[in-house]
């Protein structure tokens, strides 16, 4: 069960990192978000995807 959670965290981290790198944010904000995502794998990616992700699809 623990392995499954780590795989899910890795997939979410990869998606969040990809989304941060393709966003229109400045480099300093990207760096801070990447550090948060990488240092806190479960909480960082979830926090980014739920709170910080740009939700405009236009």
GROMACS elastic network, one bead per residue, 0.5 to 0.9 nm:
[ bonds ]
;  ai    aj funct       b0    kb
    1     4     6  0.52379   500
    1     5     6  0.65718   500
    1     6     6  0.89655   500
    2     5     6  0.51869   500
    2     6     6  0.64385   500
    2     7     6  0.87765   500
    3     6     6  0.51317   500
    3     7     6  0.62341   500
    3     8     6  0.86685   500
    4     7     6  0.50811   500
    4     8     6  0.62126   500
    4     9     6  0.85869   500
    5     8     6  0.50892   500
    5     9     6  0.61066   500
    5    10     6  0.85724   500
    5    42     6  0.88922   500
    6    10     6  0.60522   500
    6    11     6  0.86116   500
    6    41     6  0.88155   500
    6    42     6  0.85371   500
    7    10     6  0.50446   500
    7    11     6  0.62393   500
    7    12     6  0.86271   500
    8    11     6  0.51804   500
    8    12     6  0.61927   500
    8    13     6  0.85259   500
    8    42     6  0.88539   500
    9    12     6  0.51206   500
    9    13     6  0.59939   500
    9    14     6  0.85832   500
    9    41     6  0.62203   500
    9    42     6  0.56569   500
    9    45     6  0.78057   500
    9    46     6  0.89660   500
   10    14     6  0.61298   500
   10    15     6  0.85986   500
   10    41     6  0.75763   500
   10    42     6  0.86756   500
   11    14     6  0.51798   500
   11    15     6  0.62312   500
   11    16     6  0.85832   500
   12    15     6  0.51324   500
   12    16     6  0.60269   500
   12    17     6  0.85059   500
   12    41     6  0.85185   500
   12    42     6  0.82889   500
   12    45     6  0.60635   500
   12    46     6  0.75350   500
   12    49     6  0.86926   500
   13    16     6  0.50662   500
   13    17     6  0.59772   500
   13    18     6  0.84308   500
   13    37     6  0.65777   500
   13    38     6  0.73762   500
   13    41     6  0.66672   500
   13    42     6  0.81470   500
   13    44     6  0.80710   500
   13    45     6  0.54110   500
   13    46     6  0.85244   500
   14    17     6  0.51793   500
   14    18     6  0.60810   500
   14    19     6  0.85358   500
   14    45     6  0.87399   500
   15    18     6  0.51368   500
   15    19     6  0.61260   500
   15    20     6  0.86416   500
   15    45     6  0.83789   500
   15    49     6  0.89991   500
   16    19     6  0.50215   500
   16    20     6  0.61072   500
   16    21     6  0.86046   500
   16    34     6  0.85118   500
   16    37     6  0.75608   500
   16    44     6  0.89589   500
   16    45     6  0.58242   500
   16    46     6  0.84051   500
   16    48     6  0.69756   500
   16    49     6  0.66117   500
   16    53     6  0.86039   500
   17    20     6  0.50924   500
   17    21     6  0.61536   500
   17    22     6  0.86436   500
   17    33     6  0.85150   500
   17    34     6  0.64884   500
   17    37     6  0.74711   500
   17    38     6  0.86866   500
   17    45     6  0.82398   500
   18    21     6  0.52500   500
   18    22     6  0.63005   500
   18    23     6  0.87005   500
   19    22     6  0.52336   500
   19    23     6  0.61250   500
   19    49     6  0.88963   500
   19    53     6  0.79213   500
   20    23     6  0.52019   500
   20    24     6  0.83957   500
   20    25     6  0.79675   500
   20    30     6  0.61974   500
   20    33     6  0.73816   500
   20    34     6  0.73588   500
   20    48     6  0.88363   500
   20    53     6  0.79887   500
   21    24     6  0.83066   500
   21    25     6  0.85884   500
   21    30     6  0.69570   500
   21    34     6  0.87203   500
   22    25     6  0.86309   500
   23    26     6  0.87219   500
   23    30     6  0.83206   500
   23    53     6  0.86767   500
   23    54     6  0.77725   500
   25    28     6  0.82038   500
   25    29     6  0.62994   500
   25    30     6  0.63503   500
   26    29     6  0.56008   500
   26    30     6  0.63696   500
   26    31     6  0.88194   500
   27    31     6  0.60939   500
   27    32     6  0.87073   500
   28    31     6  0.50805   500
   28    32     6  0.63196   500
   28    33     6  0.86705   500
   29    32     6  0.51757   500
   29    33     6  0.61556   500
   29    34     6  0.85305   500
   30    33     6  0.51680   500
   30    34     6  0.60493   500
   30    35     6  0.85990   500
   31    34     6  0.51392   500
   31    35     6  0.61986   500
   31    36     6  0.86902   500
   32    35     6  0.51944   500
   32    36     6  0.62957   500
   32    37     6  0.86816   500
   33    36     6  0.51386   500
   33    37     6  0.61500   500
   33    38     6  0.86109   500
   33    44     6  0.82724   500
   33    48     6  0.75340   500
   33    52     6  0.87432   500
   34    37     6  0.50623   500
   34    38     6  0.60541   500
   34    39     6  0.84653   500
   34    44     6  0.87665   500
   35    38     6  0.51941   500
   35    39     6  0.59003   500
   35    40     6  0.83434   500
   35    44     6  0.87287   500
   36    39     6  0.53855   500
   36    40     6  0.59739   500
   36    41     6  0.80857   500
   36    43     6  0.86854   500
   36    44     6  0.54028   500
   36    45     6  0.79950   500
   36    48     6  0.86644   500
   37    40     6  0.56740   500
   37    41     6  0.57379   500
   37    42     6  0.81553   500
   37    43     6  0.76750   500
   37    45     6  0.51270   500
   37    46     6  0.85364   500
   37    47     6  0.84405   500
   37    48     6  0.75006   500
   38    41     6  0.56383   500
   38    44     6  0.71624   500
   38    45     6  0.81549   500
   39    44     6  0.74542   500
   40    43     6  0.56698   500
   40    45     6  0.77955   500
   41    44     6  0.54291   500
   41    45     6  0.62190   500
   41    46     6  0.84805   500
   42    45     6  0.61115   500
   42    46     6  0.64927   500
   42    47     6  0.86495   500
   43    46     6  0.52590   500
   43    47     6  0.57956   500
   43    48     6  0.84453   500
   44    47     6  0.51467   500
   44    48     6  0.61238   500
   44    49     6  0.86100   500
   45    48     6  0.51075   500
   45    49     6  0.60735   500
   45    50     6  0.84997   500
   46    49     6  0.51754   500
   46    50     6  0.59943   500
   46    51     6  0.82269   500
   47    50     6  0.53203   500
   47    51     6  0.56523   500
   47    52     6  0.70900   500
   47    53     6  0.88895   500
   48    51     6  0.54094   500
   48    53     6  0.58425   500
   49    52     6  0.62583   500
   49    53     6  0.52352   500
   49    54     6  0.87835   500
   50    53     6  0.65739   500
   51    54     6  0.85665   500
   52    55     6  0.86585   500
   54    57     6  0.81739   500
